[in-house]
Amino acid sequence: MVRLILLFLLWLPLMTAASETLNIAVAASFRPVIEQLAPRFEQKTGIKVQVSSASSGVLTQQIVAGAPFDLFFSADAKRPEAVAEVLQLPASSVQAYALGTLVLISTEPTVLSVSDLADYQGKVILANPQHAPYGVAAAEVLDHVGFQGDRVQANNVAQARQYISLALAPVGLIAQSVATDLAPQFGIEPSLYSDIVQKRVVVQSSDRVNRFLEYLKLPGSVQVIESFGYRVPSN
């Protein structure tokens, strides 16, 4: 009995540390926002934030397979809803948290707007539409303007941004949230692509999850989110 008590006392600090860690799965497009907000939350609450990022599709597969995430911030609406359905989570666990924006990055002199892509025969970088919602939006824009060139697909918008920064192609369509330091940057008419409604799902409910979600609603947090080109829904 004494030995068991001693072992419990040895394990207790580790158990406490684990309980004070918030594990967040976040789509690549929203990762810069979480990474900017997380340190302030940690300082304010003492709760450590562990961030894992990939495309929304890949993260969904991981969570359904049992990955131990507390929260999942997707770049679309359907994947959090699918997670909730598979894991039999309450409907209230899913909620919209942001509306995304797609932008055109171009160092090609003949491409100064998406309409110019109709006559452009070169390469355009975008995220893979099979995994990334911003890839779906980019593909919709390219289809709308009748683009006939090559589509260079990255795994997610973070990798698409990397391709652009490495000049693997002079033109790219990516999330504004990961394009803050890229130029030249041109706006895209929102009517050219489907609304990018981004939802999150609470995978494991806890006090630390509730505290983080409340933290995201604070005016300072909303200001940070909007600074990355998002609109915050009023819910």
Backbone bond lengths (Angstrom), bond angles and torsions (degrees), N, CA, C in turn:
res aa  C-N    CA-C-N  psi(-1)  N-CA   C-N-CA  omega(-1)  CA-C   N-CA-C  phi
1 M - - - 1.460 - - 1.527 111.27 -
2 V 1.345 115.88 -44.78 1.466 120.24 179.57 1.521 110.65 -60.70
3 R 1.361 114.39 -40.84 1.467 118.78 179.84 1.525 110.77 -62.88
4 L 1.317 117.08 -40.22 1.469 120.62 178.86 1.516 111.39 -63.78
5 I 1.326 115.51 -40.46 1.464 119.67 178.82 1.521 110.57 -63.66
6 L 1.343 116.18 -41.97 1.462 120.34 179.76 1.527 111.33 -63.89
7 L 1.348 115.38 -40.93 1.461 119.00 178.18 1.525 111.57 -64.14
8 F 1.338 115.64 -39.55 1.463 120.27 178.34 1.525 110.80 -62.20
9 L 1.338 115.70 -41.84 1.470 119.88 179.96 1.526 111.29 -65.68
10 L 1.339 115.94 -32.53 1.464 119.58 177.36 1.523 111.31 -71.37
11 W 1.337 115.72 -37.24 1.471 120.18 -178.70 1.524 112.83 -77.68
12 L 1.320 117.13 -24.49 1.464 121.45 -172.74 1.523 113.40 -54.58
13 P 1.359 119.33 -47.26 1.477 118.31 179.27 1.519 112.69 -59.94
14 L 1.356 116.33 -37.91 1.458 119.49 179.83 1.517 110.93 -67.70
15 M 1.326 116.55 -40.24 1.462 120.61 178.75 1.511 110.90 -65.00
16 T 1.332 117.02 -39.97 1.464 121.68 179.19 1.514 110.93 -65.82
17 A 1.351 115.85 -42.68 1.469 120.14 179.74 1.519 110.27 -61.40
18 A 1.352 115.43 -43.05 1.463 118.95 -179.57 1.513 111.19 -64.08
19 S 1.341 116.20 -37.60 1.457 119.89 -177.96 1.512 112.05 -70.56
20 E 1.361 117.36 -18.62 1.450 121.27 -179.84 1.522 112.19 -100.47
21 T 1.317 117.19 17.95 1.456 122.31 175.73 1.524 109.41 -110.59
22 L 1.320 116.05 129.16 1.461 122.29 178.57 1.518 107.56 -101.91
23 N 1.328 116.90 114.58 1.461 122.30 -178.76 1.525 110.28 -95.39
24 I 1.327 114.82 114.37 1.462 120.91 -175.47 1.526 110.74 -114.90
25 A 1.329 116.17 129.23 1.458 122.08 170.00 1.522 106.63 -99.33
26 V 1.322 116.70 126.27 1.464 119.36 -175.04 1.521 110.87 -135.79
27 A 1.318 115.54 135.11 1.463 121.10 175.99 1.522 109.65 -58.74
28 A 1.329 115.97 147.80 1.460 120.81 -175.49 1.523 112.79 -55.29
29 S 1.326 117.46 -34.13 1.462 121.08 -177.98 1.522 113.26 -67.03
30 F 1.336 117.01 -29.48 1.465 120.75 -177.27 1.523 112.37 -99.60
31 R 1.306 117.51 -4.34 1.462 120.81 -178.08 1.538 113.26 -58.37
32 P 1.354 119.43 -43.83 1.470 118.21 -179.87 1.532 112.59 -58.18
33 V 1.319 117.19 -33.24 1.471 120.72 179.39 1.520 110.24 -68.56
34 I 1.329 116.67 -49.49 1.468 120.64 -179.34 1.523 110.50 -61.55
35 E 1.321 116.87 -40.28 1.461 119.79 -178.35 1.528 112.05 -67.09
36 Q 1.316 116.91 -27.75 1.464 119.45 176.53 1.523 111.17 -79.59
37 L 1.325 116.96 -34.79 1.463 121.07 -177.24 1.525 113.08 -82.39
38 A 1.329 117.00 -31.10 1.467 121.05 -173.43 1.532 113.86 -57.89
39 P 1.339 120.30 -46.58 1.466 119.10 -178.87 1.529 113.33 -59.25
40 R 1.326 117.04 -36.78 1.464 120.31 179.06 1.529 110.31 -66.90
41 F 1.326 115.77 -39.25 1.462 120.06 178.36 1.521 110.75 -65.92
42 E 1.324 116.83 -43.00 1.463 121.17 179.23 1.526 111.11 -61.41
43 Q 1.323 115.93 -43.08 1.464 120.35 179.74 1.526 111.04 -66.09
44 K 1.306 116.01 -35.87 1.462 121.31 -176.40 1.523 112.26 -75.65
45 T 1.344 117.21 -35.58 1.460 121.20 -171.58 1.520 115.31 -115.05
46 G 1.322 117.48 -20.55 1.456 120.32 -174.66 1.517 112.75 81.26
47 I 1.325 117.19 4.72 1.461 122.11 179.42 1.529 109.04 -92.60
48 K 1.332 117.11 122.97 1.453 121.28 179.87 1.527 110.11 -76.42
49 V 1.323 115.76 138.72 1.461 121.27 178.60 1.522 109.11 -108.96
50 Q 1.327 116.03 121.08 1.458 122.34 176.76 1.526 108.19 -105.84
51 V 1.338 116.97 118.25 1.462 121.58 -174.49 1.523 110.68 -108.09
52 S 1.336 116.01 129.89 1.461 122.45 172.95 1.525 107.37 -121.45
53 S 1.329 116.59 131.91 1.460 119.64 -173.77 1.521 111.76 -131.22
54 A 1.321 115.02 142.39 1.469 123.21 176.16 1.523 106.11 -166.56
55 S 1.318 117.12 -168.84 1.465 119.16 174.24 1.522 109.04 -70.60
56 S 1.319 116.50 157.39 1.463 120.99 -179.88 1.519 111.81 -59.35
57 G 1.338 116.59 -38.22 1.453 120.77 -179.50 1.516 112.42 -64.83
58 V 1.317 116.45 -43.91 1.466 120.91 -179.94 1.526 110.82 -65.81
59 L 1.320 117.36 -43.48 1.462 120.91 179.69 1.524 111.42 -63.59
60 T 1.323 116.10 -38.33 1.466 119.95 177.61 1.520 110.69 -60.03
61 Q 1.328 116.77 -44.71 1.461 121.27 178.73 1.527 110.84 -60.97
62 Q 1.315 116.73 -41.35 1.470 120.72 -179.43 1.522 111.59 -64.58
63 I 1.328 115.90 -43.62 1.473 120.11 -177.61 1.526 110.57 -67.02
64 V 1.316 117.00 -44.33 1.459 120.80 179.17 1.533 110.35 -62.53
65 A 1.341 115.73 -31.17 1.463 120.37 179.57 1.531 112.61 -79.44
66 G 1.345 116.66 -5.48 1.462 119.10 175.51 1.511 116.05 111.73
67 A 1.340 118.51 9.48 1.467 120.27 178.09 1.533 109.66 -59.18
68 P 1.340 118.10 134.62 1.474 121.97 -171.27 1.526 114.65 -81.98
69 F 1.336 117.01 63.14 1.456 120.77 177.43 1.524 110.58 -94.74
70 D 1.329 115.37 147.19 1.466 121.04 175.79 1.519 111.38 -88.62
71 L 1.334 115.62 -39.31 1.460 122.47 -176.57 1.522 110.01 -134.46
72 F 1.322 116.01 145.93 1.456 121.23 176.10 1.520 108.94 -129.85
73 F 1.347 116.28 115.27 1.457 122.54 175.98 1.524 107.58 -100.60
74 S 1.323 116.24 105.47 1.457 121.88 -178.13 1.532 110.42 -91.72
75 A 1.328 115.63 163.94 1.465 120.33 175.75 1.521 111.15 -94.41
76 D 1.333 116.68 8.04 1.451 120.30 176.75 1.521 109.72 -142.87
77 A 1.319 116.69 -173.11 1.466 121.13 -179.44 1.522 112.64 -102.01
78 K 1.320 116.81 -32.35 1.469 119.39 -170.58 1.523 113.36 -73.00
79 R 1.315 118.21 -32.58 1.465 118.80 -175.93 1.528 113.02 -71.27
80 P 1.339 120.55 -43.14 1.468 118.84 173.38 1.521 112.38 -59.87
81 E 1.333 116.22 -37.11 1.461 120.05 177.97 1.527 110.49 -65.46
82 A 1.337 116.77 -37.52 1.465 120.46 177.99 1.524 110.91 -67.34
83 V 1.334 116.27 -40.29 1.472 120.58 177.74 1.527 110.30 -60.98
84 A 1.322 115.71 -45.23 1.470 120.19 -179.98 1.517 111.45 -62.04
85 E 1.328 115.84 -37.81 1.464 119.47 -179.62 1.529 111.04 -69.27
86 V 1.330 116.63 -46.50 1.463 120.44 -177.85 1.526 111.40 -65.30
87 L 1.342 116.37 -42.16 1.464 120.65 -177.05 1.526 112.34 -88.63
88 Q 1.336 116.04 1.64 1.468 122.20 178.38 1.540 111.37 56.80
89 L 1.313 114.48 49.04 1.457 121.25 177.65 1.528 109.68 -89.36
90 P 1.319 118.40 154.59 1.468 120.28 178.93 1.526 111.63 -65.05
91 A 1.321 116.12 150.85 1.465 120.89 -179.18 1.523 111.72 -58.32
92 S 1.326 116.97 -30.99 1.468 121.67 -178.85 1.524 112.67 -68.46
93 S 1.337 117.52 -12.31 1.467 120.50 -179.55 1.524 111.84 -74.25
94 V 1.337 116.48 -17.12 1.467 121.42 -178.53 1.526 109.89 -105.40
95 Q 1.338 116.02 132.22 1.461 119.45 -179.63 1.526 110.22 -155.23
96 A 1.324 116.42 144.85 1.463 121.07 175.69 1.522 109.63 -71.14
97 Y 1.326 116.09 138.07 1.467 119.77 -179.86 1.528 113.15 -124.58
98 A 1.338 118.21 -16.22 1.463 119.51 -179.04 1.523 110.52 -163.21
99 L 1.325 114.97 156.14 1.463 122.82 173.36 1.527 106.95 -116.75
100 G 1.335 116.02 121.98 1.457 120.46 -172.25 1.512 114.57 -88.60
101 T 1.345 115.21 163.96 1.466 123.05 -179.04 1.525 110.07 -130.71
102 L 1.318 116.08 134.41 1.461 122.86 177.70 1.528 108.95 -99.76
103 V 1.341 117.18 140.18 1.471 120.87 178.59 1.528 110.19 -131.10
104 L 1.306 114.27 158.49 1.461 122.66 176.91 1.527 108.86 -101.21
105 I 1.330 116.41 127.65 1.461 122.10 173.17 1.519 107.21 -110.60
106 S 1.336 117.82 127.40 1.462 119.52 -176.92 1.518 112.32 -149.12
107 T 1.321 115.34 126.23 1.465 121.82 169.73 1.528 110.09 -106.27
108 E 1.340 115.38 6.57 1.459 122.03 177.42 1.531 108.73 -84.82
109 P 1.356 117.96 118.59 1.476 121.44 -175.97 1.526 114.37 -57.76
110 T 1.330 117.18 -26.22 1.463 119.63 -177.65 1.530 112.78 -88.72
111 V 1.344 117.12 -3.93 1.468 120.89 -178.83 1.525 108.91 -118.97
112 L 1.329 115.32 96.29 1.464 121.58 179.93 1.527 111.56 -115.36
113 S 1.328 116.35 1.60 1.459 122.59 175.85 1.523 107.64 -161.13
114 V 1.322 117.00 165.14 1.470 118.65 -178.83 1.527 111.50 -65.84
115 S 1.312 117.91 -27.19 1.466 119.71 178.70 1.527 111.55 -63.82
116 D 1.342 117.13 -27.27 1.465 121.04 178.55 1.525 111.91 -68.34
117 L 1.331 116.75 -17.87 1.463 120.37 -179.12 1.532 112.20 -69.07
118 A 1.317 116.94 -16.74 1.468 120.48 178.87 1.521 111.14 -62.42
119 D 1.343 117.31 -32.50 1.462 121.79 -178.59 1.522 112.88 -105.88
120 Y 1.310 117.05 2.17 1.471 121.35 -177.89 1.524 109.55 -90.02
121 Q 1.318 117.24 129.04 1.467 122.17 -176.61 1.526 113.12 -108.70
122 G 1.326 117.02 8.66 1.458 120.46 -177.02 1.521 113.02 -87.53
123 K 1.341 115.90 -153.24 1.453 122.28 -176.65 1.529 111.34 -100.04
124 V 1.320 115.42 142.77 1.467 122.14 175.14 1.529 108.33 -127.38
125 I 1.320 116.06 130.55 1.464 121.73 179.87 1.524 109.89 -91.66
126 L 1.319 115.55 135.82 1.458 121.30 175.66 1.522 108.66 -152.43
127 A 1.327 116.46 162.33 1.458 120.75 174.69 1.521 109.43 -74.63
128 N 1.315 116.31 154.80 1.458 121.61 -179.56 1.528 110.59 -65.17
129 P 1.331 118.59 117.53 1.473 121.20 -178.65 1.530 113.78 -60.82
130 Q 1.329 117.50 -21.97 1.464 120.06 -179.38 1.526 111.99 -72.21
131 H 1.319 117.03 -22.65 1.464 120.89 -175.93 1.528 113.79 -119.37
132 A 1.315 117.20 -28.34 1.463 121.03 -170.49 1.533 111.59 -119.78
133 P 1.332 118.10 124.12 1.461 121.65 178.56 1.530 113.66 -57.73
134 Y 1.333 116.96 -33.66 1.466 118.65 178.07 1.531 110.33 -70.69
135 G 1.315 116.66 -24.72 1.456 120.08 173.14 1.515 110.93 -68.96
136 V 1.333 115.94 -38.17 1.471 120.58 175.93 1.525 109.87 -61.35
137 A 1.335 115.86 -46.94 1.466 120.71 -179.68 1.523 111.13 -62.06
138 A 1.343 116.49 -42.47 1.465 120.58 179.48 1.522 110.99 -63.65
139 A 1.326 116.61 -41.69 1.467 120.46 178.99 1.529 110.88 -63.90
140 E 1.337 116.53 -37.00 1.461 120.04 177.62 1.522 111.25 -63.13
141 V 1.323 116.86 -40.37 1.467 121.29 178.75 1.528 110.12 -64.71
142 L 1.331 116.05 -46.67 1.466 120.22 -179.46 1.527 111.15 -62.49
143 D 1.309 116.97 -40.87 1.471 120.54 177.39 1.530 110.74 -64.58
144 H 1.327 116.08 -40.17 1.468 120.61 -176.97 1.531 111.64 -63.11
145 V 1.335 116.21 -40.30 1.471 119.13 -177.55 1.529 112.01 -87.84
146 G 1.325 117.55 -5.90 1.456 120.21 178.69 1.506 114.26 77.41
147 F 1.323 116.91 35.85 1.468 121.31 -179.78 1.525 110.44 -64.09
148 Q 1.354 116.42 130.94 1.458 122.17 -176.70 1.523 113.36 -115.52
149 G 1.325 117.39 5.58 1.462 120.18 -179.02 1.518 112.76 -84.57
150 D 1.335 115.79 -160.64 1.461 121.78 -178.44 1.528 111.27 -91.05
151 R 1.328 115.67 136.94 1.455 121.77 177.45 1.532 108.56 -103.14
152 V 1.313 115.64 114.09 1.468 121.32 179.51 1.520 107.76 -94.45
153 Q 1.325 117.05 110.09 1.449 121.32 -173.14 1.530 112.14 -98.19
154 A 1.328 114.96 127.89 1.459 121.92 173.97 1.524 108.26 -100.52
155 N 1.327 117.17 164.88 1.464 120.61 -178.44 1.525 112.35 -64.73
156 N 1.345 116.30 -36.99 1.459 121.59 -178.53 1.518 108.44 -154.01
157 V 1.334 117.30 179.47 1.470 119.25 -175.61 1.526 112.41 -69.81
158 A 1.323 117.06 -28.14 1.469 119.32 177.66 1.530 109.94 -65.51
159 Q 1.323 116.18 -42.65 1.460 119.51 177.70 1.524 110.62 -70.28
160 A 1.338 117.30 -35.15 1.467 120.44 176.20 1.525 110.21 -61.18
161 R 1.329 116.33 -40.74 1.457 120.67 177.26 1.528 110.36 -62.30
162 Q 1.333 115.71 -40.61 1.464 120.13 178.60 1.520 111.12 -63.09
163 Y 1.332 116.87 -41.85 1.464 120.69 177.33 1.525 110.64 -59.19
164 I 1.342 115.79 -42.39 1.467 119.84 -179.72 1.525 110.79 -65.48
165 S 1.333 116.70 -44.56 1.468 120.72 -178.68 1.527 111.47 -65.13
166 L 1.330 116.67 -26.96 1.466 121.14 177.83 1.528 111.82 -87.46
167 A 1.342 115.83 1.42 1.463 122.41 178.45 1.534 112.26 59.39
168 L 1.332 116.14 38.39 1.459 119.68 175.48 1.522 111.12 -71.84
169 A 1.308 116.16 -17.31 1.460 123.19 172.19 1.525 106.65 -158.16
170 P 1.326 118.47 151.64 1.462 120.72 -176.42 1.528 114.45 -80.99
171 V 1.330 117.11 -9.62 1.463 121.01 -175.19 1.520 109.64 -131.21
172 G 1.338 115.73 141.38 1.457 119.94 176.92 1.512 111.71 -150.97
173 L 1.327 116.18 153.37 1.465 122.90 175.26 1.524 106.86 -121.46
174 I 1.338 117.00 111.85 1.459 120.38 -175.57 1.528 110.81 -141.72
175 A 1.315 114.96 173.45 1.457 120.62 177.78 1.523 110.55 -67.42
176 Q 1.320 116.10 138.80 1.457 119.57 178.27 1.528 111.17 -61.15
177 S 1.328 116.91 -28.85 1.467 120.92 -176.90 1.522 113.35 -63.02
178 V 1.336 117.78 -26.12 1.464 120.16 179.60 1.536 111.48 -106.78
179 A 1.336 116.50 8.27 1.466 120.48 -175.88 1.516 112.80 -112.77
180 T 1.329 116.96 15.89 1.465 120.51 -172.16 1.528 113.80 -59.55
181 D 1.353 117.98 -30.36 1.469 120.04 -177.97 1.526 112.76 -111.16
182 L 1.327 115.91 17.13 1.459 120.01 178.66 1.530 110.12 -103.57
183 A 1.300 116.25 145.18 1.464 121.06 179.59 1.527 108.36 -154.04
184 P 1.339 117.18 159.11 1.467 127.85 -7.63 1.538 111.66 -68.71
185 Q 1.321 115.31 147.76 1.453 122.56 -176.24 1.527 109.53 -124.41
186 F 1.320 116.90 133.71 1.457 121.51 -176.57 1.531 109.99 -128.59
187 G 1.309 115.62 141.30 1.453 120.78 179.76 1.526 111.83 -74.13
188 I 1.336 114.97 156.36 1.465 121.61 178.80 1.520 108.30 -123.96
189 E 1.314 116.57 132.40 1.454 120.96 178.53 1.531 109.57 -59.17
190 P 1.345 117.79 120.92 1.473 120.91 -176.98 1.521 114.54 -57.31
191 S 1.334 117.12 -24.12 1.464 119.68 -179.26 1.536 112.29 -69.41
192 L 1.335 117.62 -12.01 1.462 121.21 -178.62 1.522 113.07 -80.34
193 Y 1.334 117.18 -11.93 1.462 119.65 179.27 1.527 110.08 -143.56
194 S 1.318 115.41 157.17 1.466 120.54 -179.00 1.526 110.41 -64.64
195 D 1.332 116.13 148.86 1.466 120.35 178.01 1.522 110.45 -54.79
196 I 1.322 115.68 132.88 1.461 120.26 178.18 1.526 107.54 -96.56
197 V 1.326 115.07 83.07 1.462 121.75 178.85 1.522 107.55 -86.35
198 Q 1.306 116.44 115.42 1.455 120.77 -177.36 1.530 109.87 -100.44
199 K 1.325 115.15 129.53 1.463 120.60 -179.01 1.523 110.93 -119.54
200 R 1.316 114.74 157.15 1.463 120.65 174.80 1.519 107.89 -121.62
201 V 1.319 114.97 158.15 1.463 120.06 177.61 1.525 109.08 -133.77
202 V 1.319 115.70 134.78 1.465 121.32 174.76 1.518 107.43 -82.44
203 V 1.321 116.45 110.11 1.465 121.29 -178.21 1.525 110.96 -82.98
204 Q 1.344 115.39 -42.78 1.463 121.26 178.15 1.533 108.02 -128.74
205 S 1.304 116.35 108.41 1.463 120.25 -177.85 1.525 111.48 -72.38
206 S 1.337 116.44 139.51 1.462 121.55 179.30 1.525 108.74 -165.51
207 D 1.319 115.54 170.26 1.462 120.08 177.68 1.520 110.99 -64.34
208 R 1.336 117.39 -39.16 1.470 119.67 -178.52 1.528 111.05 -66.52
209 V 1.341 117.08 -33.78 1.462 120.41 175.58 1.522 109.93 -64.94
210 N 1.316 116.25 -46.72 1.471 120.62 179.91 1.526 111.08 -60.43
211 R 1.324 116.37 -40.90 1.466 120.15 -179.94 1.527 111.43 -65.29
212 F 1.332 117.20 -37.56 1.457 119.85 179.23 1.522 110.98 -69.31
213 L 1.317 117.02 -41.71 1.460 120.11 179.16 1.525 111.67 -64.38
214 E 1.327 116.63 -36.89 1.469 120.28 175.40 1.521 110.50 -67.28
215 Y 1.311 116.13 -37.02 1.467 121.84 178.71 1.532 110.86 -61.56
216 L 1.339 116.62 -37.16 1.461 120.57 180.00 1.523 112.73 -66.61
217 K 1.332 116.67 -20.61 1.464 120.88 -178.62 1.528 112.85 -86.60
218 L 1.319 117.60 -10.71 1.465 120.36 -179.21 1.527 110.24 -65.00
219 P 1.332 117.92 146.45 1.473 120.71 -178.39 1.526 113.51 -52.69
220 G 1.325 117.24 -40.21 1.465 119.81 179.65 1.510 112.16 -64.46
221 S 1.334 117.20 -38.43 1.464 121.30 178.64 1.522 110.57 -69.00
222 V 1.322 116.84 -42.50 1.463 121.14 178.62 1.529 110.17 -61.02
223 Q 1.310 116.30 -38.99 1.461 120.58 178.87 1.529 111.12 -62.44
224 V 1.330 116.85 -40.65 1.467 120.89 177.90 1.525 110.07 -64.44
225 I 1.330 116.72 -45.97 1.470 120.87 179.99 1.530 110.77 -58.62
226 E 1.318 116.40 -45.41 1.467 120.48 -178.71 1.528 111.99 -68.74
227 S 1.335 117.24 -26.79 1.469 120.23 179.72 1.525 111.89 -66.89
228 F 1.334 116.94 -17.15 1.457 121.68 177.98 1.536 111.88 -95.51
229 G 1.315 116.70 11.69 1.457 120.41 175.64 1.511 115.72 92.12
230 Y 1.328 116.63 7.55 1.464 120.07 178.24 1.528 111.46 -90.78
231 R 1.317 113.87 156.14 1.467 120.61 165.89 1.520 107.59 -108.74
232 V 1.317 116.48 140.18 1.459 121.26 -177.70 1.527 109.10 -101.05
233 P 1.336 117.61 119.78 1.470 119.60 179.36 1.509 111.51 -66.22
234 S 1.323 116.82 151.91 1.469 121.34 -179.03 1.517 109.86 -90.70
235 N 1.347 116.27 78.55 1.457 120.16 176.76 1.524 109.91 -137.13
